[in-house]
């Protein structure tokens, strides 16, 4: 069972974490940005069934839950 949520941090990046605060802390540490720069919009939770490109070739899509479960 998946114990994390996917938080859409901004237009381009998402983070898997148990809480929004955990996701924000990791993202700020990882990017070195300040909060204003890192989170220009509201952080949202992405449904685990959402399908995203499997890789940079953009030839097939995979459900986010499959990516999380494989880690």
MODELLER restraints for C-alpha pairs under 7 A, 6 or more apart:
rsr = mdl.restraints
at = mdl.atoms
rsr.add(forms.Gaussian(group=physical.xy_distance, feature=features.Distance(at['CA:2:A'], at['CA:69:A']), mean=6.57, stdev=0.5))
rsr.add(forms.Gaussian(group=physical.xy_distance, feature=features.Distance(at['CA:3:A'], at['CA:18:A']), mean=6.73, stdev=0.5))
rsr.add(forms.Gaussian(group=physical.xy_distance, feature=features.Distance(at['CA:4:A'], at['CA:16:A']), mean=6.08, stdev=0.5))
rsr.add(forms.Gaussian(group=physical.xy_distance, feature=features.Distance(at['CA:4:A'], at['CA:17:A']), mean=5.10, stdev=0.5))
rsr.add(forms.Gaussian(group=physical.xy_distance, feature=features.Distance(at['CA:4:A'], at['CA:18:A']), mean=4.55, stdev=0.5))
rsr.add(forms.Gaussian(group=physical.xy_distance, feature=features.Distance(at['CA:5:A'], at['CA:16:A']), mean=5.61, stdev=0.5))
rsr.add(forms.Gaussian(group=physical.xy_distance, feature=features.Distance(at['CA:5:A'], at['CA:17:A']), mean=5.63, stdev=0.5))
rsr.add(forms.Gaussian(group=physical.xy_distance, feature=features.Distance(at['CA:5:A'], at['CA:18:A']), mean=5.91, stdev=0.5))
rsr.add(forms.Gaussian(group=physical.xy_distance, feature=features.Distance(at['CA:5:A'], at['CA:45:A']), mean=6.80, stdev=0.5))
rsr.add(forms.Gaussian(group=physical.xy_distance, feature=features.Distance(at['CA:6:A'], at['CA:14:A']), mean=6.46, stdev=0.5))
rsr.add(forms.Gaussian(group=physical.xy_distance, feature=features.Distance(at['CA:6:A'], at['CA:15:A']), mean=5.61, stdev=0.5))
rsr.add(forms.Gaussian(group=physical.xy_distance, feature=features.Distance(at['CA:6:A'], at['CA:16:A']), mean=4.47, stdev=0.5))
rsr.add(forms.Gaussian(group=physical.xy_distance, feature=features.Distance(at['CA:6:A'], at['CA:17:A']), mean=6.52, stdev=0.5))
rsr.add(forms.Gaussian(group=physical.xy_distance, feature=features.Distance(at['CA:6:A'], at['CA:45:A']), mean=5.66, stdev=0.5))
rsr.add(forms.Gaussian(group=physical.xy_distance, feature=features.Distance(at['CA:6:A'], at['CA:46:A']), mean=5.33, stdev=0.5))
rsr.add(forms.Gaussian(group=physical.xy_distance, feature=features.Distance(at['CA:7:A'], at['CA:14:A']), mean=5.35, stdev=0.5))
rsr.add(forms.Gaussian(group=physical.xy_distance, feature=features.Distance(at['CA:7:A'], at['CA:15:A']), mean=5.25, stdev=0.5))
rsr.add(forms.Gaussian(group=physical.xy_distance, feature=features.Distance(at['CA:7:A'], at['CA:16:A']), mean=6.28, stdev=0.5))
rsr.add(forms.Gaussian(group=physical.xy_distance, feature=features.Distance(at['CA:7:A'], at['CA:20:A']), mean=6.86, stdev=0.5))
rsr.add(forms.Gaussian(group=physical.xy_distance, feature=features.Distance(at['CA:7:A'], at['CA:23:A']), mean=6.94, stdev=0.5))
rsr.add(forms.Gaussian(group=physical.xy_distance, feature=features.Distance(at['CA:7:A'], at['CA:43:A']), mean=6.48, stdev=0.5))
rsr.add(forms.Gaussian(group=physical.xy_distance, feature=features.Distance(at['CA:7:A'], at['CA:44:A']), mean=5.61, stdev=0.5))
rsr.add(forms.Gaussian(group=physical.xy_distance, feature=features.Distance(at['CA:7:A'], at['CA:45:A']), mean=4.63, stdev=0.5))
rsr.add(forms.Gaussian(group=physical.xy_distance, feature=features.Distance(at['CA:7:A'], at['CA:46:A']), mean=6.00, stdev=0.5))
rsr.add(forms.Gaussian(group=physical.xy_distance, feature=features.Distance(at['CA:8:A'], at['CA:14:A']), mean=4.23, stdev=0.5))
rsr.add(forms.Gaussian(group=physical.xy_distance, feature=features.Distance(at['CA:8:A'], at['CA:15:A']), mean=6.62, stdev=0.5))
rsr.add(forms.Gaussian(group=physical.xy_distance, feature=features.Distance(at['CA:8:A'], at['CA:43:A']), mean=5.63, stdev=0.5))
rsr.add(forms.Gaussian(group=physical.xy_distance, feature=features.Distance(at['CA:8:A'], at['CA:44:A']), mean=5.24, stdev=0.5))
rsr.add(forms.Gaussian(group=physical.xy_distance, feature=features.Distance(at['CA:8:A'], at['CA:45:A']), mean=6.11, stdev=0.5))
rsr.add(forms.Gaussian(group=physical.xy_distance, feature=features.Distance(at['CA:8:A'], at['CA:46:A']), mean=6.42, stdev=0.5))
rsr.add(forms.Gaussian(group=physical.xy_distance, feature=features.Distance(at['CA:9:A'], at['CA:39:A']), mean=6.13, stdev=0.5))
rsr.add(forms.Gaussian(group=physical.xy_distance, feature=features.Distance(at['CA:9:A'], at['CA:43:A']), mean=5.14, stdev=0.5))
rsr.add(forms.Gaussian(group=physical.xy_distance, feature=features.Distance(at['CA:10:A'], at['CA:39:A']), mean=5.82, stdev=0.5))
rsr.add(forms.Gaussian(group=physical.xy_distance, feature=features.Distance(at['CA:10:A'], at['CA:40:A']), mean=6.79, stdev=0.5))
rsr.add(forms.Gaussian(group=physical.xy_distance, feature=features.Distance(at['CA:10:A'], at['CA:41:A']), mean=6.42, stdev=0.5))
rsr.add(forms.Gaussian(group=physical.xy_distance, feature=features.Distance(at['CA:10:A'], at['CA:43:A']), mean=6.84, stdev=0.5))
rsr.add(forms.Gaussian(group=physical.xy_distance, feature=features.Distance(at['CA:15:A'], at['CA:23:A']), mean=5.89, stdev=0.5))
rsr.add(forms.Gaussian(group=physical.xy_distance, feature=features.Distance(at['CA:16:A'], at['CA:23:A']), mean=6.80, stdev=0.5))
rsr.add(forms.Gaussian(group=physical.xy_distance, feature=features.Distance(at['CA:17:A'], at['CA:23:A']), mean=5.33, stdev=0.5))
rsr.add(forms.Gaussian(group=physical.xy_distance, feature=features.Distance(at['CA:28:A'], at['CA:34:A']), mean=6.58, stdev=0.5))
rsr.add(forms.Gaussian(group=physical.xy_distance, feature=features.Distance(at['CA:48:A'], at['CA:63:A']), mean=6.77, stdev=0.5))
rsr.add(forms.Gaussian(group=physical.xy_distance, feature=features.Distance(at['CA:48:A'], at['CA:64:A']), mean=5.14, stdev=0.5))
rsr.add(forms.Gaussian(group=physical.xy_distance, feature=features.Distance(at['CA:48:A'], at['CA:65:A']), mean=4.86, stdev=0.5))
rsr.add(forms.Gaussian(group=physical.xy_distance, feature=features.Distance(at['CA:49:A'], at['CA:63:A']), mean=5.26, stdev=0.5))
rsr.add(forms.Gaussian(group=physical.xy_distance, feature=features.Distance(at['CA:49:A'], at['CA:64:A']), mean=6.05, stdev=0.5))
rsr.add(forms.Gaussian(group=physical.xy_distance, feature=features.Distance(at['CA:49:A'], at['CA:65:A']), mean=6.24, stdev=0.5))
rsr.add(forms.Gaussian(group=physical.xy_distance, feature=features.Distance(at['CA:50:A'], at['CA:63:A']), mean=5.48, stdev=0.5))
rsr.add(forms.Gaussian(group=physical.xy_distance, feature=features.Distance(at['CA:50:A'], at['CA:64:A']), mean=5.94, stdev=0.5))
rsr.add(forms.Gaussian(group=physical.xy_distance, feature=features.Distance(at['CA:51:A'], at['CA:61:A']), mean=5.72, stdev=0.5))
rsr.add(forms.Gaussian(group=physical.xy_distance, feature=features.Distance(at['CA:51:A'], at['CA:62:A']), mean=5.09, stdev=0.5))
rsr.add(forms.Gaussian(group=physical.xy_distance, feature=features.Distance(at['CA:51:A'], at['CA:63:A']), mean=4.22, stdev=0.5))
rsr.add(forms.Gaussian(group=physical.xy_distance, feature=features.Distance(at['CA:51:A'], at['CA:64:A']), mean=6.06, stdev=0.5))
rsr.add(forms.Gaussian(group=physical.xy_distance, feature=features.Distance(at['CA:52:A'], at['CA:61:A']), mean=5.09, stdev=0.5))
rsr.add(forms.Gaussian(group=physical.xy_distance, feature=features.Distance(at['CA:52:A'], at['CA:62:A']), mean=5.56, stdev=0.5))
rsr.add(forms.Gaussian(group=physical.xy_distance, feature=features.Distance(at['CA:52:A'], at['CA:63:A']), mean=6.35, stdev=0.5))
rsr.add(forms.Gaussian(group=physical.xy_distance, feature=features.Distance(at['CA:52:A'], at['CA:64:A']), mean=6.76, stdev=0.5))
rsr.add(forms.Gaussian(group=physical.xy_distance, feature=features.Distance(at['CA:53:A'], at['CA:60:A']), mean=5.90, stdev=0.5))
rsr.add(forms.Gaussian(group=physical.xy_distance, feature=features.Distance(at['CA:53:A'], at['CA:61:A']), mean=4.30, stdev=0.5))
rsr.add(forms.Gaussian(group=physical.xy_distance, feature=features.Distance(at['CA:53:A'], at['CA:62:A']), mean=6.33, stdev=0.5))
rsr.add(forms.Gaussian(group=physical.xy_distance, feature=features.Distance(at['CA:54:A'], at['CA:60:A']), mean=5.80, stdev=0.5))
rsr.add(forms.Gaussian(group=physical.xy_distance, feature=features.Distance(at['CA:54:A'], at['CA:61:A']), mean=4.97, stdev=0.5))
rsr.add(forms.Gaussian(group=physical.xy_distance, feature=features.Distance(at['CA:54:A'], at['CA:62:A']), mean=5.50, stdev=0.5))
